[in-house]
């Protein structure tokens, strides 16, 4: 699997990366055995970049990912995690379902983009992961904490990078405006963008992707299926975690029909589409089982005919001017 260096850092990531939110019981519970098997399947498929966060299952994702990777040669894989939410013990009973994770609500999340909060978060993540270092650290969803993220959290990440505690730094969000500010106004190596550069949404082309390319900042793309619509378009599907509109559903169904006319599953086109832009270093795919990992890897590796992209453009399903992968 191709690897790409993140910005000007020394960290290189595989073109397909493993999103470990589901290992934190995102939506529904995953057994320890299935979580471990999913990571093992990713490794067997050639994936060497794994992304997690304290937010995912109140630390469960980090615990499971660390346990699954600990026996692997440390120089052979890259792990990213995120800062901005500290986990603190919580009294009482209950579940974390309101935050999307099927885990007991043993802790509460405390927003903290202060410099001490960033350093504390990394120390606690290292403990949960059981690893000697974290390769990439992202500021996680600082939407409502913009001032503190830029004046306190980001400078602390720069200091940690200079100290060699982390190898590459950036921010992860599902909006482009603030990520573009990080690209223009800071020295980030990478930004993680969810849902805004897909077959159905090319918002990132307005400024983020061109600015990142000019400044040598890498982009990791998440949410390529727009929360499910591009994986299986049908009535009742979701787009960005909300019920899909009739117009978007119709567009996705037409995309599926055109892809199938070329013998290509829509999922294969969706997962490869972001690589049409040269700023994109990796596509992050979430999985909760070995079967899902193998399916995603097979779609990722599938040869796609150049004529497919030509037809997507000629029908207007992909707008003119949107770069598409060079498939031969």
Buried (B, 14 or more C-beta within 10 A) or exposed (E): BEBBBBBEBEBBBBBBBBBBBBBBBBEEEBEEEBBBBBBBBBBEBBBBBBBBBBBBBBBBBBBBBBBBBEEEEEEEBBBBBBBBBBBEEBEEEEEBEEBBBBBEBBBBBEBBBBBEBBBBBBEBBBEBBEBEEBBBBBBBBBEEBEEBBBEBBBEBBEBBBEEEBBBBBBBBBBBBEBBBBBBBEBBBBBBBBBBBBBBBBBBBBEBBBBBBBEBEBBBBBBBBBBBBBBBEBEEEBEBBEEEBEEEBBEBBBBBBEBBEEBEBBBBBBBBBBBBBBEBBBBBBBBBBBBEBBBBBBEBBBBEBEEEBBEBBBEEEBBEEEBBBBEBE
